[in-house]
Amino acid sequence: MSKWYVKSNTVERVISIRDSSPMDAAVAVFEDTNEFDIFDEYFYVDERGFRDYKNADSLTQVIKTQKVINQYHENERKKGMP
């Protein structure tokens, strides 16, 4: 089971998902947000702790927020299909 630290502006979550990728973790965190959460241009996903634009390194997965939103909508579309 992977433990991911996911950060985007005011959103900081630690999430554990079996057999997951950084994108899976970012989408799961996006699904768990509310209207008061503020996103950055990027999601920073790392197994070693929270990262942001100041301390991300080559092991940090940096994913554009729009890509996370698109993946979320794609997942929702697939759920609705028979």
N, C-alpha and C positions, 0 to 999 in steps of 0.2 A: 504494500500500500504506500503510495506516494503522499508525502506531506508537503504542501505548497504554501508559500507565503505570497499573497497577491496584494498589490498596492496600485491605486490609481487616484491621485489627489486625496480626497477625504476618506476614500474606501481603503480599509486595511482588514484583510481576513486571512486566517490560517485555515486551510481546508485539506482534508485527507480523502482521497478518492482512489479506489482500487484500479490498477491498470490505466492510469490517466496520463494525459499529456499536459503541458503547460496551457494549451488552448482550452482543454476540457476544464481545467481549474479556473481559468479566467471567465469562461462562460458560466460555470456554476456560481461564481461570485457575482457576476452580473445579474443572474436570475434572483439572487438573494438581496438585491438592493431595493431602496425605496426612493421616493421623490425628493428626499432631503440629501441624498448622496450626490456628490459632485465628482465627475470624472475628469481625468487628465486626457491629453491626446493619446497616451499610451497606458497599457497595463504592464506592470513589471512583475514577473513571476520567477520565484527562486526557491530552492529547497534549503537555503542557508539562512534565511531571514528576510525581512522587508528591505526592498531596494527602491530607489527612485532615480531620477535623472542625475543626481549628484553622486550616487555611490554604486550604480549599476556597473557590472563588469562583463567580461566575455562569457561568463557562465549564466548570466541573468537573461531570461527570455523576455524580450521587449516586443509587445504585440500592440499594433495600432488598435485603438478603441473601436473604430469603425469596423475593423475586421472581426472583433469579438461580437459586436452587435449583429453583423451579418450572419455569423455562425449561429448565434442565438436564434435568429429568425429562421434560418435553414433548419435547425433542430426542431423548432416549433412546427414548421411546415411538414416535416417528416412524421411528427407525432400525429398529425391530423390525417395522414394518408392511411387507407385501409391496408 
